[in-house]
Amino acid sequence: MRVVFAGTPEFAGIALQAIVQAGHDVVAVLTQPDRPSGRGMKLQSSAVKQLAIRLGLPVWQPGSLKDPAIQTDLAGLSMDVMVVAAYGQLLPQVVLDMPRLGCLNIHASLLPRWRGAAPIHRAIAAGDRQTGICIMQMDAGLDTGAICASVATPILPEDTTGRLHDRLAQLGGELIVTSLAQAMEGRLTCIAQPVDGVTYAAKISRADARIDWQQPAAVLQRLVRALDPAPGAYALWHDQPLKCWEAAVVDGDGVPGQIMRADANGIVVACGERALQITQLQAAGGKRLSAAQLLSGHSLSVGDRLA
């Protein structure tokens, strides 16, 4: 089929690679404009753009799909289907109506749970036991379209957002290829989402990443996993952010935020319920370090309080 692909991060790149390998004719790749990134604030291309260039595919980077000139160019592609995965822009109705078979979205949750921008982070933080991939026929709403296919995967106790992202990206690539094959044969059936069970996965804010030591340790351990590899759960130590990258729930009872133990095995901090043993940390301006490495250069002591 003639496919237009719209996506930006690595998650989308996995799907694009799978679609190309399946033999579809990708006539255009839409991705976000290059943006400044890193300490030098140099312009960086998206993962999808970099992949598309390697594959020899035409790359489009419109600032908005509401631009009539872009819409005219898209209409001229005579696409059979548009595949969308973490593109980062809303599609206006005129674009949704262009493809012969509509627009199919690859979404990293089991809809209607976790509609929105950060479904993987939110599923881990909430303690969900499973999540998955949905292929959705897009409409004008926020992840409200009919479900054409889905696959579930368990959320393992050791899963971080990074690990789960990689597993879901592979599942998304496999499922979109299957769905496109069914669409070619007229066998793709889409069913309206249930009205019950709707939750929203808002984008992670800096406030979300701040550790509230009044919370139970089990909640905070999930938060640490959910915000790895980015943006990282953090507390304040001497008014500077101290990121926590690996942690386990342990027994302990003390003033929330107070360091109960600090040794090579980890920094144990009292929580609202039980305690958190943090084994990998990152001080402001530094790198990820084991607790032993951090303590060799920083004076965190028993009785100190993290805010």
NORZIFEN-V742433 format. One line per field, one symbol per residue. psi: psi as a letter, one per 30 degrees, with the letter a starting at -180 (. if undefined). Layout:
psi: ???
This chain:
psi: ljkkkjleaeeeeeeeeeeeffgljjfkjklklklkllefhlkkkleeeeeeeefgkkkkikfkgfjeeeeeeeeffhkekkkkjhegkkkleeeefekegakkkjkhlikgkhkafheeeeeeefgkflaakkkkjkafljhflkkfllklkljlfgkleeeeeeeeeeeeeeeeeeeeeeeegggjkkkkklflgklkilkkleeefkkjfflkeeeeeeeeefgjfkfkkllkjhgkkjkkekllklkljakkfkkfkjaffljkkkafkalkjkfkljlkgalklleeeefffkhklkflkk.
